[in-house]
Amino acid sequence: MVQEYKRILVPVDGSEEAELALNKAVRVAKMNQARLDILNVLDTKQFAGSYSGMLSGDAIFQISEDAQNYLNSLKYDIQTNDGLKDVEIHVRFGNPKNVIARDFPTEYQTDLIMMGSTGLNAVERMLMGSVTEYVNRTAICDVLIVKTDVENRPYQKASKKK
């Protein structure tokens, strides 16, 4: 029996690793005739810490709009260039670890999460912990950590490529 996935979640944060996972998820979604959910989680902790302790409503609105525009451009490119039509985009506020591992998959009946190995630098991982590690340990569905490109070649950051 072959595993078929019908709802694939790809969290994106603008990092190269997230977009690598997205490219591979598009291919998997096409092979499985699955819906692709692209998610950007705006970490509510980032809104604390300004002079008044909170960012203004206008600043939060702009951050949300920027995320929506980024996701819309990804969706347009996928539908136009890759021919995958069943693509939905989502912006959520909250703790990325919990939203990706449990909240979103429960709400949308996700059966596969595909994500990059990391979107953070070493210091951020040490301070906050890796979202990918947390999702891999606690998700309510299958998780695939993408470490290769769509041709299954090991991924190298653009700055390290020769």
N, C-alpha and C positions, 0 to 999 in steps of 0.2 A: 504494500500500500504506500502511495506517495502522499506526503504531507502537502496539503493545499492551504494557502493562506488567502483570506478574503478581505481582511482589514489590516493594512500595514501602516504603522506609525513611524514617522521620521521626525525626531526633534532637531531643529536647526537653530544655530546661534550666530551664523555668519562666519564661522571658522571653516578652514579648508577641510578639516576632518568631517564636519557635519555635511558639507556639500559633497564630499566623497561618498558618504553614506547615502545621501539623497540620490546621487547618480546610480548607485547600485540598486537602491530600493525601486527606482523607476523600472529597471530591468526586471526585477523580481515581480513587481506588480503586473507588468505586461505579461510575463510568463504565466502568472496565476489568474489573470483577469480579475485582479483585486482592486479595491479602492485604496488610494494612497492618501493618508492624512499627514499633512505637513504642519508641524506645531512649533511655535515660538513661545517660550515661557518667559515672561518678564518677572524677574525675581523681585518680590516686594521688599526684600531687605535693601535693595539698591536705592529705594526711595527715601530711606531714612539717612540722616547724617548731614544734611545741608544746614545752613545757619539756623533755620527755625525748627529743624528736626525732620522736616518733610519737604519734598519738592512741591512746587506749586501745582495746582490742577492743570494749568496750561502746559507745564513741562511734562507731566505724566501723560497728558493727551498727545503731545508731540511724540513722545517715545512710543506710545501705542500706535500712532499713525505711521511712524517710520517702520515699525515692525510689520504692520499690515501692508505697507507698500512693498517691503522686501519680499514678503510671502506672495503677494500678487504677481511680482515679477518672476519669481520661481515657478509659480503655477502656469503663467503664460508661456514661459520657455518650455516647460515640460509638455504642455498641450500642443504647442506649435511645433517644436523641434523633435519631440519623441513620440508624439501621437497618442499619448496616454490621456484619455478624456476624464476618467473617474478620479479626479484630484480635488481634495478639499483642503482649505487652509484654516488655521486656528491660531488665535492669540489668546493666551491665558495669563492671568496674574497669579503668583503664588510661589511656593518653594518648588523649583524645577525637579528635584528628586522625587517628591511625592506626586506631583502632577503627572510626570512621565511614567513612573513605575506603577501607579495605582489609579489615580483619579481619572485621567483621560481614558486609559484602556477599559476601565469599568463602564464609563459613560458611553463609549463608542464600540464596545465589544471588539477591541483590538486583539488580534491573535498573533501578531509579530511586531516587535519593535526593532528597527534597524537604526543604529547610531554609531557615530564615530568613536574612536577609542578615547579621545579627549578633546575638549575645546578650550581647556585652561592651560596656563603655563604651570611650571613646577611649584612655584610659590603659592598660587591660588589653590592647586590641588592639596598642598600641605595644610593650608589654612581652612579650606572649606570641605575638602574631601571631593573625590571625583564623582560627578553625577553618574557617569557611565558605570563605575564600580557599584554604586548604590542600586541603580536600576537593574544591573545584571544580577545582583543578590536578591532583590525583593520584588521584582516585577511579577504581575499576575499572569503573564503570558510568555511566550518564547522571546528571547532577546538574541539578536545577532549583532556582534560588535564588528564593524567593518574596518579592516586594516589594509585592504587591497583595492586597487582601482577596478573598473568594470572589466578589464582584461585579466584580472586576478594577479596583477603584478604588485609587488610590495610598494606601498605608498611612501613617498618622500616629500617632505614639505617643500614648497616652491623655492624657499630660500636655500635649501640644501641640494636641490637638483643641479646637475652639472650639464 
